[in-house]
């Protein structure tokens, strides 16, 4: 049905990290018209809004999981500079769920003004606080010089 296909499309774009522009590409629309004649193709703006709604609902579920379980959680932090010279940071959490399966969830992906230790530390601190995370077991980062000071601060 229409709603199930739309939800699957939203989850596919989110899981695969696809560009929202792809949904408006002629070849993609042709493909969809063949496999799902009844599907009304949504715009990239609507897709972005729907992916954000999905993110928000998944965030609530994950925050509830963290608040109900007294696990220590492991993290990795990654930083990079895009080809447009913009600085980014992501924070990924790793934990064992109730079924003893390793879970990996990106809990923060954002543009940062710079990769200075203070800026990174404040961003991580804010992320932990907004998620209510207090039982951090490890934070693994690469060997950039600014990261030593980031860890000292945290």
Backbone bond lengths (Angstrom), bond angles and torsions (degrees), N, CA, C in turn:
res aa  C-N    CA-C-N  psi(-1)  N-CA   C-N-CA  omega(-1)  CA-C   N-CA-C  phi
1 X - - - 1.453 - - 1.532 110.28 -
2 X 1.305 116.00 167.62 1.467 123.20 -175.79 1.533 112.46 -56.65
3 X 1.318 117.05 -48.32 1.469 120.64 -176.38 1.530 111.98 -67.20
4 X 1.317 117.31 -41.50 1.467 120.76 179.15 1.528 110.87 -63.39
5 X 1.339 116.97 -41.56 1.469 120.60 178.11 1.527 110.89 -65.17
6 X 1.315 116.29 -42.62 1.466 119.77 179.96 1.529 110.43 -63.32
7 X 1.333 117.30 -44.46 1.469 120.43 178.52 1.524 111.47 -62.52
8 X 1.329 116.68 -39.97 1.470 120.22 177.90 1.526 110.40 -64.79
9 X 1.319 116.92 -39.44 1.467 121.66 178.12 1.527 110.70 -62.99
10 X 1.312 116.91 -44.78 1.469 122.19 179.31 1.525 110.17 -61.71
11 X 1.323 116.72 -46.73 1.468 120.50 -179.90 1.523 111.46 -65.55
12 X 1.337 117.45 -35.93 1.459 120.54 178.27 1.531 110.62 -64.30
13 X 1.334 117.37 -46.90 1.465 120.57 179.53 1.524 110.75 -61.94
14 X 1.330 116.85 -40.60 1.467 120.29 -179.87 1.525 111.06 -67.83
15 X 1.321 117.46 -46.32 1.468 121.42 -176.20 1.522 112.49 -68.01
16 X 1.331 116.28 -34.97 1.459 120.02 -175.51 1.525 113.12 -94.53
17 X 1.335 116.70 -6.18 1.462 119.88 -179.99 1.518 112.68 64.19
18 X 1.324 116.44 35.66 1.462 120.48 -177.95 1.524 111.30 -76.84
19 X 1.310 115.75 151.29 1.463 121.27 176.08 1.526 109.11 -66.97
20 X 1.314 116.43 134.67 1.459 120.18 179.32 1.527 111.41 -63.84
21 X 1.340 117.15 -25.87 1.465 120.79 178.54 1.526 111.72 -61.45
22 X 1.316 116.48 -26.06 1.462 120.42 -177.38 1.522 112.02 -57.90
23 X 1.319 117.47 -32.66 1.466 121.00 -176.98 1.534 111.18 -64.92
24 X 1.332 117.52 -22.87 1.464 121.05 179.78 1.527 112.57 -97.51
25 X 1.327 117.30 -0.62 1.466 120.64 -180.00 1.530 109.90 -71.02
26 X 1.320 115.98 138.07 1.464 121.75 -177.10 1.535 112.39 -56.74
27 X 1.318 117.30 -42.07 1.471 120.40 -178.99 1.525 111.35 -65.75
28 X 1.334 117.34 -38.95 1.460 120.87 179.10 1.526 110.06 -67.28
29 X 1.330 116.79 -42.52 1.460 120.31 179.28 1.527 111.14 -64.71
30 X 1.332 117.08 -36.97 1.464 121.18 176.83 1.532 109.75 -63.06
31 X 1.339 115.90 -45.29 1.466 121.09 178.08 1.528 110.56 -57.82
32 X 1.328 116.69 -47.95 1.468 119.98 -179.67 1.523 111.65 -63.02
33 X 1.327 117.29 -37.48 1.469 119.73 -178.78 1.528 111.47 -66.05
34 X 1.327 116.43 -25.60 1.465 120.25 178.96 1.527 111.24 -80.61
35 X 1.332 116.68 -44.38 1.473 118.69 -175.16 1.520 113.56 -85.66
36 X 1.321 117.02 -22.43 1.475 119.99 -178.28 1.525 108.77 -142.85
37 X 1.312 115.72 82.12 1.465 121.27 -175.93 1.525 112.79 -55.90
38 X 1.309 116.54 -33.39 1.463 121.62 -174.82 1.526 113.35 -84.37
39 X 1.331 117.78 -10.41 1.462 120.81 -173.03 1.524 111.29 -73.86
40 X 1.310 115.97 125.00 1.459 121.70 173.43 1.522 106.68 -85.07
41 X 1.326 116.32 118.90 1.462 120.86 -177.29 1.524 109.07 -73.50
42 X 1.327 115.58 131.54 1.459 120.59 -179.34 1.526 109.86 -93.55
43 X 1.319 115.78 160.80 1.467 120.89 178.65 1.524 109.98 -80.52
44 X 1.321 115.87 165.75 1.469 119.45 178.37 1.522 111.17 -65.53
45 X 1.331 117.66 -30.28 1.464 120.92 178.08 1.524 110.48 -65.59
46 X 1.314 116.05 -45.16 1.468 120.29 178.79 1.527 109.98 -67.56
47 X 1.327 116.94 -40.06 1.463 120.63 177.51 1.524 110.56 -60.31
48 X 1.327 116.98 -45.49 1.469 120.88 178.95 1.525 110.38 -60.54
49 X 1.325 116.89 -42.88 1.470 120.86 178.25 1.526 110.90 -62.17
50 X 1.336 116.37 -43.46 1.462 120.52 -178.82 1.528 112.10 -68.68
51 X 1.332 117.32 -36.91 1.465 120.34 176.21 1.525 109.38 -65.06
52 X 1.331 117.09 -39.46 1.470 120.15 177.64 1.528 110.82 -63.73
53 X 1.328 117.44 -40.38 1.475 120.55 176.19 1.529 110.73 -61.45
54 X 1.333 115.74 -43.01 1.467 120.25 177.73 1.521 109.93 -60.62
55 X 1.338 117.29 -46.05 1.467 122.52 178.34 1.527 109.83 -57.23
56 X 1.331 116.74 -46.11 1.470 120.70 -178.05 1.524 111.44 -62.69
57 X 1.326 117.44 -43.10 1.472 119.12 -179.04 1.530 111.07 -70.07
58 X 1.326 117.68 -37.28 1.464 120.51 177.30 1.527 110.83 -68.39
59 X 1.328 116.64 -34.57 1.464 120.83 178.21 1.528 110.23 -63.61
60 X 1.324 116.99 -42.97 1.468 121.09 178.54 1.527 110.05 -60.79
61 X 1.334 116.99 -44.89 1.471 120.65 179.29 1.528 111.14 -61.41
62 X 1.326 116.16 -44.01 1.462 119.92 -178.26 1.527 111.27 -68.77
63 X 1.336 117.36 -39.90 1.468 120.12 176.67 1.526 110.28 -61.75
64 X 1.320 116.79 -40.50 1.469 120.59 177.46 1.524 110.74 -63.42
65 X 1.327 117.09 -41.53 1.461 120.67 177.44 1.523 109.99 -59.80
66 X 1.336 117.07 -48.77 1.463 120.87 -179.22 1.524 111.73 -62.20
67 X 1.331 117.37 -37.47 1.468 119.40 -178.26 1.532 111.98 -73.08
68 X 1.329 118.06 -28.25 1.467 121.91 -179.51 1.520 113.25 -84.31
69 X 1.310 117.18 -20.23 1.461 120.83 -175.59 1.516 109.69 -118.72
70 X 1.282 114.78 136.20 1.462 120.67 -174.83 1.532 110.49 -95.69
71 X 1.314 115.74 48.61 1.459 120.26 -179.23 1.520 111.23 -83.61
72 X 1.312 114.80 150.84 1.456 119.37 165.14 1.524 105.91 -86.77
73 X 1.324 115.57 142.19 1.455 120.30 -171.24 1.526 109.89 -121.12
74 X 1.322 115.54 141.88 1.464 121.73 177.56 1.526 109.30 -102.49
75 X 1.314 115.24 147.97 1.461 121.25 -178.28 1.514 111.05 -133.97
76 X 1.320 114.86 154.99 1.460 121.25 165.23 1.521 106.92 -125.48
77 X 1.319 114.72 145.52 1.459 120.97 176.44 1.521 107.10 -120.19
78 X 1.309 115.90 134.07 1.456 120.43 177.92 1.521 108.19 -127.37
79 X 1.317 115.39 139.62 1.459 120.80 177.23 1.520 108.38 -129.50
80 X 1.304 115.92 148.13 1.459 120.19 176.52 1.521 109.49 -160.70
81 X 1.312 114.44 165.61 1.455 122.62 176.97 1.522 107.53 -116.05
82 X 1.331 116.06 129.64 1.465 120.71 -177.37 1.526 110.58 -76.14
83 X 1.317 115.37 172.11 1.465 120.32 177.58 1.529 111.28 -66.45
84 X 1.334 117.16 -17.38 1.467 121.62 175.13 1.525 111.51 -90.06
85 X 1.336 116.07 9.21 1.470 123.40 178.93 1.535 112.70 66.29
86 X 1.329 116.63 33.75 1.461 122.19 175.68 1.523 108.02 -103.45
87 X 1.327 116.59 138.75 1.463 121.96 -178.60 1.529 110.52 -92.05
88 X 1.321 115.55 136.35 1.459 122.34 -179.49 1.520 110.58 -130.17
89 X 1.335 114.62 158.68 1.453 121.68 176.11 1.527 108.56 -143.77
90 X 1.319 116.04 140.09 1.466 119.75 172.66 1.522 108.56 -127.69
91 X 1.311 115.07 150.04 1.458 122.39 178.06 1.528 106.72 -128.30
92 X 1.327 115.69 121.63 1.462 121.76 -177.31 1.519 108.71 -117.91
93 X 1.329 115.81 136.96 1.459 121.02 178.72 1.524 109.90 -106.52
94 X 1.321 114.72 146.83 1.463 122.58 177.91 1.521 107.32 -128.81
95 X 1.331 115.73 130.29 1.458 119.16 179.95 1.521 109.31 -156.90
96 X 1.313 115.54 162.39 1.465 122.30 176.81 1.527 107.53 -96.04
97 X 1.326 116.64 126.06 1.463 119.56 -179.24 1.532 110.87 -83.71
98 X 1.318 115.94 -175.01 1.469 121.06 -176.88 1.524 113.32 -65.35
99 X 1.325 117.01 -20.99 1.464 121.64 178.07 1.526 111.77 -95.27
100 X 1.301 116.85 14.36 1.456 124.17 179.58 1.533 112.56 61.24
101 X 1.336 115.22 36.05 1.463 120.41 176.78 1.522 108.54 -109.25
102 X 1.323 114.97 137.18 1.457 120.01 177.49 1.521 109.17 -70.23
103 X 1.318 115.53 128.02 1.455 121.91 178.12 1.525 109.49 -112.74
104 X 1.303 115.72 144.06 1.467 122.88 177.27 1.520 106.65 -130.10
105 X 1.337 116.80 120.02 1.463 121.34 -177.20 1.523 109.67 -134.64
106 X 1.318 116.33 128.90 1.462 120.82 172.82 1.522 106.48 -79.14
107 X 1.329 116.59 118.47 1.463 119.43 -178.38 1.525 112.04 -105.85
108 X 1.323 116.81 -9.93 1.458 119.51 177.12 1.518 108.96 -153.13
109 X 1.304 115.17 132.40 1.459 122.51 174.44 1.515 104.87 -144.54
110 X 1.313 116.55 113.46 1.459 117.39 -174.65 1.524 111.61 -150.61
111 X 1.316 113.31 158.63 1.454 119.84 171.36 1.522 106.64 -82.87
112 X 1.320 116.58 137.26 1.462 121.73 177.28 1.523 108.08 -118.41
113 X 1.321 115.59 154.20 1.464 118.85 -176.92 1.521 111.96 -68.41
114 X 1.331 116.45 -30.34 1.465 120.70 176.50 1.523 108.73 -165.76
115 X 1.314 116.05 168.28 1.462 121.08 179.74 1.526 111.97 -96.58
116 X 1.319 117.31 33.93 1.463 119.29 176.41 1.524 108.61 -72.62
117 X 1.322 116.30 153.72 1.466 120.05 -177.23 1.517 111.14 -59.01
118 X 1.333 116.94 -40.57 1.465 120.18 -176.59 1.530 110.78 -66.87
119 X 1.305 116.68 -43.07 1.457 121.02 179.66 1.531 110.96 -63.91
120 X 1.324 116.75 -43.94 1.466 120.31 178.85 1.524 111.23 -65.40
121 X 1.323 116.75 -43.95 1.468 120.79 -179.85 1.526 111.00 -61.63
122 X 1.319 117.11 -43.77 1.472 120.69 179.64 1.532 110.71 -64.87
123 X 1.334 117.09 -37.78 1.465 120.65 179.09 1.525 110.74 -66.20
124 X 1.328 117.23 -44.46 1.470 121.20 177.86 1.527 109.78 -64.05
125 X 1.315 116.57 -45.36 1.466 121.46 179.75 1.528 110.71 -58.53
126 X 1.318 116.95 -45.10 1.464 121.27 179.11 1.535 110.65 -63.36
127 X 1.324 116.31 -41.72 1.467 120.44 179.25 1.527 110.95 -62.07
128 X 1.330 117.02 -48.96 1.465 120.41 178.41 1.526 110.53 -57.65
129 X 1.315 116.43 -44.08 1.460 121.23 -178.57 1.529 111.27 -64.53
130 X 1.330 117.35 -45.93 1.467 120.01 -177.22 1.529 112.07 -67.23
131 X 1.318 117.00 -25.61 1.461 121.30 176.88 1.526 111.73 -90.86
132 X 1.327 118.33 -7.38 1.461 121.30 -178.19 1.516 112.58 71.40
133 X 1.322 116.94 29.93 1.466 121.61 -176.78 1.519 110.56 -92.66
134 X 1.320 115.78 117.45 1.467 120.58 -179.85 1.522 112.20 -122.72
135 X 1.317 117.57 -13.24 1.469 120.96 -175.63 1.526 110.32 -107.34
136 X 1.320 115.76 65.53 1.459 121.74 179.50 1.524 108.71 -83.29
137 X 1.317 116.21 124.44 1.459 120.83 178.01 1.524 110.25 -87.53
138 X 1.337 116.39 -51.48 1.462 119.93 179.65 1.517 110.48 -142.33
139 X 1.323 114.84 154.29 1.462 122.91 170.39 1.520 105.58 -132.46
140 X 1.313 116.13 112.03 1.461 121.73 -178.44 1.519 108.99 -101.44
141 X 1.334 115.48 128.90 1.461 121.19 179.98 1.518 108.94 -137.17
142 X 1.327 116.10 167.79 1.462 118.19 179.54 1.527 110.46 -77.62
143 X 1.290 116.88 179.80 1.466 121.60 -171.58 1.537 112.50 -93.73
144 X 1.300 117.98 38.53 1.460 119.96 173.72 1.526 108.44 -73.95
145 X 1.303 116.12 145.75 1.465 121.24 -176.54 1.532 111.81 -58.42
146 X 1.335 117.34 -40.10 1.465 119.91 -178.80 1.522 111.78 -64.80
147 X 1.331 117.91 -24.26 1.462 120.66 -178.05 1.522 113.15 -70.39
148 X 1.340 118.22 -28.92 1.467 120.24 176.08 1.525 110.28 -59.89
149 X 1.321 116.25 -45.82 1.470 120.30 179.36 1.529 110.95 -69.45
150 X 1.333 116.83 -34.41 1.467 120.28 177.52 1.523 109.86 -58.66
151 X 1.329 116.74 -47.00 1.469 121.70 179.74 1.523 110.72 -64.45
152 X 1.331 117.15 -42.66 1.471 120.06 177.94 1.524 110.48 -57.21
153 X 1.327 117.02 -43.21 1.458 121.62 -178.62 1.526 111.13 -64.56
154 X 1.324 115.78 -46.03 1.471 119.66 -177.22 1.515 110.72 -68.77
